[in-house]
Amino acid sequence: MSGFRWKHVKGKLTHIEAAQNGIVFGTNTVRQLWYRAGVTRLKPIGRYWILIKGRRLKTVTVGCIGILGLDPTGKIWQYLG
């Protein structure tokens, strides 16, 4: 991928998911869910991470039907906000 540049985004995650509309979620080693705040066209890496308290998740996916997560036991959860 010649010509592509990368910029470090502060934070440590084991899984990250970004939607086409700029919504970014991720999970870390202790299965906490994080949301990237401040993502805009002018600031595509956003400003900071916000911890979403509650459910522990291994992975998360963001799409047109909403935000879904998979917990350590294999159960699927939908984020309701």
Sequence and secondary structure as in RCSB ss.txt:
>XXXX:A:sequence
MSGFRWKHVKGKLTHIEAAQNGIVFGTNTVRQLWYRAGVTRLKPIGRYWILIKGRRLKTVTVGCIGILGLDPTGK
IWQYLG
>XXXX:A:secstr
 TT      S   SEEEE TTS EEEE TT  EEEEE   SS TT SEEEEE S   SEEEEETTEEEEE TTS 
EEE   
